Amino acid sequence: MQKRSDNRRARGETTKLALMRAAEKLIAQRGVENVSIREIVEAAGQKNESALQYHFRNLRGLLHAIRTERSAMVQVKRAELLQVLLTETGKPSLQQLCSVMVEPTFQLARSDVEFRRYIKAFGHELALIETSPLKAVSNTGGGGQSGQQMGRLLREALPHLDEDDYRRRMEAAIMLCAASMYHHARQKNAFRGHQSELFLHSLLDALFGLLGAPVSPETLALKQGA
């Protein structure tokens, strides 16, 4: 009886993963608004739409499961990189922290074609969100424990920013990274070779400049007049 239950559970997990990977592939090709549940089910090798409904209830549930799974992967990779960095230095520089912001997604996309499809399918979402991207990230756990740790380290590395300036800079940084990764993922030979290294380091330069730049007199005047 236990073996039968284990086999059923294993088949269920296989079906869930097949549906998630099929959805990523189709959405990367066409965009989420142009993909139907029936097409996802067929691409996953399932016979009817009840498979998706059984495991995810609806398309929204499926998309949530995909985002949750991929976010967890990023969190694990970021935790690994943070552990190495904090072992080497007790007080990371802003430049080092910028690298930890970008490298987890970049490394995963470089090593895993399916993760690249995920970036092509969903990478732009935080850049286009109508509400605060920082709040959106916070509402999903702040990127997990490693994301919260990153937030504390970044705040310490940016003492020249008050809370409002820090929030605005971080929101811009999130949108910059999301839009840049999405655009790069759609290029030929994305995440491979010399051009991908140039992309990565150019993005790091831009991120460092965005976060580390002093607050301008114009910004200060506007804040005082608010």
Secondary structure as the mmCIF struct_conf table of DSSP 4:
data_model
#
loop_
_struct_conf.conf_type_id
_struct_conf.id
_struct_conf.beg_label_comp_id
_struct_conf.beg_label_asym_id
_struct_conf.beg_label_seq_id
_struct_conf.end_label_comp_id
_struct_conf.end_label_asym_id
_struct_conf.end_label_seq_id
HELX_RH_AL_P HELX_RH_AL_P1 GLN A 2 ARG A 30
HELX_RH_3T_P HELX_RH_3T_P1 VAL A 32 ASN A 34
HELX_RH_AL_P HELX_RH_AL_P2 ILE A 37 ALA A 43
TURN_TY1_P TURN_TY1_P1 ALA A 44 GLY A 45
BEND BEND1 LYS A 47 ASN A 48
TURN_TY1_P TURN_TY1_P2 GLU A 49 GLU A 49
HELX_RH_AL_P HELX_RH_AL_P3 SER A 50 PHE A 56
BEND BEND2 ARG A 57 ASN A 58
HELX_RH_AL_P HELX_RH_AL_P4 LEU A 59 GLU A 88
BEND BEND3 GLY A 90 LYS A 91
HELX_RH_AL_P HELX_RH_AL_P5 LEU A 94 SER A 111
HELX_RH_AL_P HELX_RH_AL_P6 VAL A 113 PHE A 122
TURN_TY1_P TURN_TY1_P3 GLY A 123 HIS A 124
HELX_RH_AL_P HELX_RH_AL_P7 GLU A 125 LEU A 128
BEND BEND4 GLU A 130 THR A 131
HELX_RH_AL_P HELX_RH_AL_P8 PRO A 133 ASN A 139
TURN_TY1_P TURN_TY1_P4 THR A 140 GLY A 143
HELX_RH_AL_P HELX_RH_AL_P9 GLY A 144 ALA A 157
TURN_TY1_P TURN_TY1_P5 PRO A 159 HIS A 160
BEND BEND5 LEU A 161 LEU A 161
HELX_RH_AL_P HELX_RH_AL_P10 GLU A 163 ALA A 185
TURN_TY1_P TURN_TY1_P6 ARG A 186 ARG A 186
BEND BEND6 GLN A 187 GLN A 187
TURN_TY1_P TURN_TY1_P7 LYS A 188 PHE A 191
BEND BEND7 ARG A 192 ARG A 192
HELX_RH_AL_P HELX_RH_AL_P11 GLY A 193 GLY A 212
BEND BEND8 ALA A 213 ALA A 213
HELX_LH_PP_P HELX_LH_PP_P1 PRO A 214 SER A 216
HELX_RH_AL_P HELX_RH_AL_P12 PRO A 217 GLY A 225
#
